[in-house]
Amino acid sequence: MGDTDGGKGPDQGAGGSRRLLIWVDWLRRNPIVAAVVLVAAVALGITLLRGRTWLKQVGRPRQPQVIAFYQKGWTDLDQGLPALQAHHKHIDILSPFWYTIESDGKIVSRDIEDAVLQFAREKKLPLHPLFNKGEGTGMLTDPAVRDRVARGITDIVEKMGYAGVNIDLQPLTPDLADELSDLVGKIARRLHPQGKMVSVSVLPRVGVPEELGGAYDYRSLARVSDFLVMLAYDRHTAPGTMPGPVAPLEWVEENIRYALNHGVPAHKLVLGIATYGYDWSDSTPQGRSVGLKEAVTRAKQSGADIRFDEKTRSLVFTYYPGQNLPRHVWFEGGDTAMEKAALARKYRLYGVGVWRVGYETEYYWQKLENALRRGGDASTR
């Protein structure tokens, strides 16, 4: 009868021992080969130890993660640092908009706040700074410049002790898809062995013109990075389009399905959700962006009633400034964030990406946490 517990018989065990003795004896008689094997084993061990953070983060996290994007802000209604200090327990990764990649490969810092650096380190909040693009596309089209960019980003991460990076290059044309994937791959090959994470911000593909969304090869980018942040908002923008919802729920879900069906594993997809909206002038494409706190304040001051649009699952109100011409405000808030977060749970995504810290309200965070069903202090997750 066979061995029911999966073990080996005595003859097999003895054979294995003899083979091991023969191998050890051969190494003893070939000291140069033995030295090479030893050095390779030590190098592999060091690499694995240095990369232990990255190794722990591979695959699906225990709970949905919250990646919060950050900008300094310029008014009392959109400043980043006070909001970060108040709501940091809801955040797993902070991605501050701090660097721009120029066409020649030079990386320029922007609005880096020492107070944010110190606060994040005190709270043990991982920093994944965002790198956007300047004018031109030389940082992608020239292979030598792509190498320079990868080295430059690696140097910054090592010097500043960042936990990772977010690559957010837009707008791009579809002919640069391969070059973008190559650049992200070069960055990842440098940072992954150090235990650092690399994410990429991508535009949605459903309902987005090919000349904008076609630059992002989901499958290729997901293969070389830790996760993609799909910026599932700006379905309507001002100035640009006629008034309408920023992120209608049905459209968002269609884009999640598209990503999952085009090479992005669920555990490598982050759903980008907004904390802002747009204020349109009457029924024209003219208008400007407005943060969540500012939108709520504007509705109160004008006496307008905020309503929840059932069809698009969006927030909207109309008000009449002095000239008696109506203005329409479509925006994202806590109730819409709750439904977007429910989609992230439904499809078992890596988490959500909030743009941005400073626009939001306490109610927004409460609704988001409840929908993600996480609970507790972020430091214990």
C-alpha positions as CSV (number, residue, x, y, z in Angstrom):
1,M,0.0,0.0,0.0
2,G,1.1,3.6,-0.6
3,D,2.3,6.0,2.1
4,T,-0.9,7.6,3.3
5,D,0.8,10.6,5.1
6,G,2.8,11.7,2.1
7,G,6.2,10.7,3.6
8,K,9.1,8.9,2.0
9,G,10.1,5.2,2.5
10,P,13.5,4.4,4.2
11,D,15.2,3.7,0.9
12,Q,14.2,7.1,-0.5
13,G,15.4,8.9,2.6
14,A,18.8,7.2,2.5
15,G,19.1,8.0,-1.1
16,G,18.5,11.7,-0.4
17,S,21.1,11.7,2.4
18,R,23.7,10.1,0.1
19,R,23.1,12.7,-2.6
20,L,23.5,15.5,-0.1
21,L,26.8,14.0,1.1
22,I,28.1,13.7,-2.5
23,W,27.1,17.3,-3.1
24,V,28.9,18.6,0.0
25,D,32.0,16.5,-0.8
26,W,32.1,17.9,-4.3
27,L,31.9,21.5,-3.0
28,R,34.7,20.8,-0.6
29,R,36.9,19.6,-3.5
30,N,35.9,22.7,-5.5
31,P,36.5,25.7,-3.2
32,I,36.1,28.4,-5.9
33,V,32.6,27.1,-6.8
34,A,31.7,26.8,-3.1
35,A,32.8,30.5,-2.6
36,V,30.7,31.7,-5.5
37,V,27.6,29.7,-4.2
38,L,28.2,31.2,-0.7
39,V,28.4,34.8,-2.0
40,A,25.3,34.3,-4.2
41,A,23.4,33.0,-1.2
42,V,24.4,35.9,1.1
43,A,23.5,38.4,-1.7
44,L,20.1,36.8,-2.1
45,G,19.5,36.9,1.6
46,I,20.4,40.6,1.9
47,T,18.1,41.4,-1.1
48,L,15.2,39.6,0.5
49,L,15.8,41.3,3.9
50,R,16.0,44.7,2.3
51,G,12.9,44.0,0.3
52,R,10.9,42.7,3.3
53,T,8.4,45.6,3.2
54,W,7.7,45.1,-0.4
55,L,7.4,41.3,0.0
56,K,4.8,41.8,2.8
57,Q,2.8,44.1,0.5
58,V,2.6,41.8,-2.5
59,G,-0.9,40.5,-3.0
60,R,-4.2,41.6,-1.4
61,P,-3.9,43.7,1.8
62,R,-5.9,42.5,4.8
63,Q,-8.3,45.5,4.5
64,P,-9.0,48.0,1.8
65,Q,-6.3,50.7,1.8
66,V,-6.8,54.4,1.6
67,I,-4.3,56.3,-0.5
68,A,-4.7,60.1,0.1
69,F,-3.3,62.6,-2.3
70,Y,-2.1,65.9,-0.9
71,Q,-1.5,69.5,-2.0
72,K,-0.6,72.4,0.2
73,G,-3.8,74.4,-0.5
74,W,-4.1,78.2,-0.6
75,T,-7.3,79.1,1.3
76,D,-9.0,78.3,4.6
77,L,-11.3,76.0,2.7
78,D,-8.7,73.8,1.0
79,Q,-5.5,73.8,3.1
80,G,-3.9,70.4,3.3
81,L,-1.9,70.3,6.6
82,P,-4.8,71.0,9.0
83,A,-6.9,68.4,7.3
84,L,-4.1,65.9,7.4
85,Q,-3.5,66.5,11.1
86,A,-7.2,66.0,11.7
87,H,-7.8,62.9,9.6
88,H,-4.5,61.1,9.3
89,K,-5.9,58.0,11.2
90,H,-8.1,57.3,8.1
91,I,-5.1,57.2,5.8
92,D,-2.8,54.3,5.0
93,I,-0.5,56.0,2.3
94,L,0.0,59.7,1.8
95,S,0.9,60.8,-1.8
96,P,1.9,64.5,-1.8
97,F,2.2,66.3,-5.1
98,W,5.8,67.3,-4.7
99,Y,7.8,66.6,-7.9
100,T,7.7,67.4,-11.6
101,I,9.6,65.5,-14.3
102,E,10.8,67.9,-17.0
103,S,11.2,66.9,-20.6
104,D,15.0,66.6,-20.3
105,G,14.7,64.3,-17.3
106,K,15.4,66.9,-14.7
107,I,13.2,66.4,-11.6
108,V,12.0,69.6,-9.9
109,S,10.7,69.8,-6.4
110,R,7.5,71.8,-5.6
111,D,5.9,73.0,-2.4
112,I,7.6,70.4,-0.2
113,E,6.5,71.2,3.4
114,D,8.8,70.3,6.2
115,A,5.9,70.2,8.6
116,V,4.2,67.5,6.5
117,L,7.4,65.5,6.3
118,Q,7.8,65.7,10.1
119,F,4.2,64.9,10.8
120,A,4.1,61.9,8.5
121,R,7.3,60.5,10.1
122,E,5.9,61.0,13.6
123,K,2.7,59.2,12.7
124,K,4.6,56.5,10.8
125,L,2.5,57.4,7.7
126,P,4.2,56.0,4.5
127,L,5.0,58.7,2.0
128,H,4.6,58.0,-1.8
129,P,5.2,61.4,-3.4
130,L,3.5,62.1,-6.7
131,F,5.7,62.8,-9.8
132,N,3.9,64.5,-12.6
133,K,5.2,65.8,-16.0
134,G,6.2,69.2,-17.2
135,E,6.0,70.5,-20.7
136,G,7.0,68.1,-23.5
137,T,7.5,64.3,-23.7
138,G,11.2,63.9,-23.9
139,M,11.2,62.2,-20.5
140,L,9.5,59.3,-22.3
141,T,10.5,59.4,-26.0
142,D,14.3,59.3,-25.3
143,P,15.5,56.0,-23.8
144,A,18.6,57.7,-22.3
145,V,16.3,60.3,-20.6
146,R,14.1,57.5,-19.3
147,D,17.1,56.0,-17.6
148,R,18.0,59.4,-16.2
149,V,14.5,59.8,-14.8
150,A,14.6,56.3,-13.1
151,R,18.0,57.1,-11.5
152,G,16.8,60.5,-10.4
153,I,13.6,59.2,-8.8
154,T,15.6,56.4,-7.1
155,D,18.1,59.0,-5.7
156,I,15.3,61.1,-4.3
157,V,13.6,58.1,-2.6
158,E,16.9,57.0,-1.1
159,K,17.8,60.5,0.1
160,M,14.4,61.3,1.6
161,G,13.5,57.8,2.9
162,Y,10.2,57.6,1.0
163,A,8.2,54.4,1.1
164,G,7.3,54.5,-2.6
165,V,6.3,56.8,-5.5
166,N,3.3,57.5,-7.6
167,I,3.9,58.2,-11.3
168,D,1.2,60.5,-12.7
169,L,2.1,61.5,-16.2
170,Q,-0.7,63.2,-18.1
171,P,-1.8,64.2,-20.6
172,L,-0.1,61.7,-23.0
173,T,-0.9,60.4,-26.4
174,P,-1.5,56.7,-27.2
175,D,1.8,56.4,-29.2
176,L,3.6,56.8,-25.8
177,A,2.0,53.8,-24.1
178,D,5.0,51.5,-24.5
179,E,7.4,54.2,-23.4
180,L,5.4,54.9,-20.3
181,S,5.3,51.2,-19.4
182,D,9.1,51.0,-20.0
183,L,9.8,54.0,-17.7
184,V,7.6,52.6,-14.9
185,G,9.3,49.2,-15.3
186,K,12.8,50.9,-15.0
187,I,11.7,52.7,-11.8
188,A,10.2,49.5,-10.3
189,R,13.3,47.5,-11.0
190,R,15.4,50.0,-9.0
191,L,13.0,50.5,-6.1
192,H,11.4,47.1,-5.5
193,P,14.7,45.5,-4.3
194,Q,14.8,48.2,-1.7
195,G,11.3,47.4,-0.4
196,K,9.7,50.5,-2.1
197,M,6.4,50.5,-3.9
198,V,5.6,52.0,-7.3
199,S,2.1,53.0,-8.4
200,V,0.8,54.6,-11.5
201,S,-2.1,57.0,-12.0
202,V,-4.1,56.1,-15.1
203,L,-7.1,57.7,-16.8
204,P,-10.4,55.7,-17.2
205,R,-11.0,54.1,-20.6
206,V,-14.8,54.0,-20.8
207,G,-16.3,57.3,-22.0
208,V,-12.8,58.9,-22.3
209,P,-11.5,59.8,-25.7
210,E,-8.9,57.4,-27.0
211,E,-6.4,60.2,-27.6
212,L,-6.4,60.7,-23.8
213,G,-6.9,57.3,-22.3
214,G,-5.0,55.2,-24.9
215,A,-1.6,56.1,-23.4
216,Y,-2.2,53.8,-20.5
217,D,-1.7,50.1,-21.2
218,Y,-3.4,48.7,-18.2
219,R,-2.1,45.2,-18.5
220,S,1.5,46.2,-19.0
221,L,1.5,48.8,-16.3
222,A,-0.1,46.4,-13.8
223,R,2.6,43.8,-14.6
224,V,5.5,46.1,-13.6
225,S,3.9,48.2,-10.7
226,D,2.4,47.5,-7.4
227,F,-1.0,49.1,-8.2
228,L,-2.8,51.4,-10.6
229,V,-4.8,54.4,-9.3
230,M,-7.7,54.8,-11.8
231,L,-8.8,58.4,-11.7
232,A,-12.5,57.7,-12.0
233,Y,-13.7,61.3,-11.9
234,D,-14.0,64.3,-14.2
235,R,-16.6,62.7,-16.4
236,H,-17.8,66.3,-16.6
237,T,-15.4,69.2,-16.0
238,A,-15.4,73.0,-16.0
239,P,-14.3,74.6,-18.1
240,G,-14.7,71.9,-20.7
241,T,-18.0,70.2,-20.7
242,M,-21.6,71.1,-20.1
243,P,-22.8,70.8,-16.4
244,G,-23.0,67.3,-15.2
245,P,-21.9,64.8,-12.5
246,V,-18.2,64.5,-11.8
247,A,-18.3,60.7,-11.3
248,P,-21.7,59.1,-12.0
249,L,-21.8,55.7,-10.3
250,E,-22.7,53.6,-13.3
251,W,-19.8,55.1,-15.3
252,V,-17.4,54.4,-12.4
253,E,-18.5,50.8,-12.2
254,E,-18.1,50.3,-16.0
255,N,-14.5,51.5,-15.7
256,I,-13.8,49.2,-12.9
257,R,-15.0,46.2,-14.9
258,Y,-13.1,47.4,-17.9
259,A,-9.8,47.5,-15.9
260,L,-10.5,44.0,-14.4
261,N,-11.2,42.6,-17.9
262,H,-8.1,44.2,-19.4
263,G,-5.2,42.8,-17.3
264,V,-5.5,44.5,-14.0
265,P,-5.8,42.1,-11.0
266,A,-8.3,43.3,-8.4
267,H,-5.6,43.5,-5.8
268,K,-3.6,45.9,-8.1
269,L,-6.5,48.4,-8.7
270,V,-7.2,51.5,-6.6
271,L,-10.4,53.4,-7.3
272,G,-9.7,57.1,-7.4
273,I,-12.5,59.1,-5.8
274,A,-13.0,62.9,-5.6
275,T,-13.5,65.4,-2.8
276,Y,-14.5,68.2,-5.1
277,G,-16.7,69.3,-7.9
278,Y,-17.4,72.1,-10.4
279,D,-19.4,75.3,-10.4
280,W,-20.8,76.0,-13.9
281,S,-22.2,79.3,-15.2
282,D,-25.8,78.5,-16.2
283,S,-25.7,75.9,-19.0
284,T,-22.4,76.6,-20.5
285,P,-19.0,74.9,-20.3
286,Q,-17.6,77.8,-18.4
287,G,-16.9,77.4,-14.7
288,R,-14.3,76.4,-12.1
289,S,-13.4,73.7,-9.7
290,V,-14.7,73.8,-6.1
291,G,-13.7,71.7,-3.1
292,L,-16.2,69.8,-1.1
293,K,-16.0,72.2,1.9
294,E,-16.4,75.2,-0.3
295,A,-19.3,73.7,-2.1
296,V,-21.2,73.0,1.1
297,T,-20.4,76.5,2.4
298,R,-21.6,78.1,-0.9
299,A,-24.9,76.2,-0.7
300,K,-25.5,77.4,2.9
301,Q,-24.7,81.0,2.2
302,S,-26.9,81.1,-0.9
303,G,-29.8,79.2,0.8
304,A,-29.6,76.5,-1.9
305,D,-30.8,72.9,-1.2
306,I,-28.3,70.2,-1.9
307,R,-30.0,67.2,-3.5
308,F,-28.9,63.7,-4.2
309,D,-29.4,62.9,-7.9
310,E,-30.8,59.4,-7.9
311,K,-29.9,58.6,-11.6
312,T,-26.2,59.4,-11.3
313,R,-25.8,59.1,-7.5
314,S,-24.3,62.5,-7.4
315,L,-24.7,65.7,-5.3
316,V,-26.0,68.9,-7.0
317,F,-27.5,72.2,-6.2
318,T,-28.4,75.4,-8.1
319,Y,-28.0,78.9,-6.8
320,Y,-28.5,82.5,-8.0
321,P,-25.8,85.0,-7.5
322,G,-26.4,88.7,-7.8
323,Q,-27.0,88.9,-11.5
324,N,-29.9,86.4,-11.2
325,L,-28.3,83.9,-13.7
326,P,-28.4,80.4,-12.3
327,R,-25.2,78.5,-11.5
328,H,-25.1,74.7,-11.2
329,V,-22.7,72.9,-8.8
330,W,-22.1,69.1,-9.2
331,F,-19.8,67.7,-6.6
332,E,-18.7,64.6,-4.7
333,G,-19.2,64.3,-0.9
334,G,-19.5,61.7,1.9
335,D,-22.6,60.1,0.5
336,T,-21.1,59.6,-3.0
337,A,-17.8,58.4,-1.4
338,M,-19.7,55.8,0.5
339,E,-21.1,54.3,-2.7
340,K,-17.7,54.4,-4.5
341,A,-16.1,52.7,-1.5
342,A,-18.9,50.0,-1.7
343,L,-17.8,49.3,-5.3
344,A,-14.2,48.9,-4.1
345,R,-15.4,46.3,-1.6
346,K,-17.7,44.6,-4.1
347,Y,-14.8,44.0,-6.5
348,R,-12.2,43.4,-3.8
349,L,-9.9,46.2,-5.0
350,Y,-6.7,47.2,-3.3
351,G,-8.5,50.3,-2.0
352,V,-9.5,53.8,-2.8
353,G,-7.4,56.9,-3.7
354,V,-8.8,60.2,-2.4
355,W,-8.1,63.4,-4.3
356,R,-7.4,65.4,-2.2
357,V,-6.6,66.1,1.5
358,G,-7.9,69.6,2.3
359,Y,-11.1,69.6,0.3
360,E,-12.9,67.0,2.5
361,T,-15.1,67.1,5.6
362,E,-15.3,65.0,8.7
363,Y,-18.6,63.6,7.4
364,Y,-16.7,62.5,4.2
365,W,-14.2,60.4,6.2
366,Q,-16.9,58.9,8.5
367,K,-18.9,57.7,5.5
368,L,-15.8,56.4,3.7
369,E,-14.6,54.4,6.7
370,N,-18.1,53.0,7.3
371,A,-18.4,51.9,3.7
372,L,-14.9,50.3,3.8
373,R,-15.9,48.6,7.1
374,R,-12.4,49.0,8.5
375,G,-12.7,50.7,11.8
376,G,-10.0,51.5,14.4
377,D,-6.8,53.4,14.2
378,A,-5.0,53.2,10.9
379,S,-1.8,52.5,12.7
380,T,-3.2,49.2,13.9
381,R,-4.3,48.0,10.5
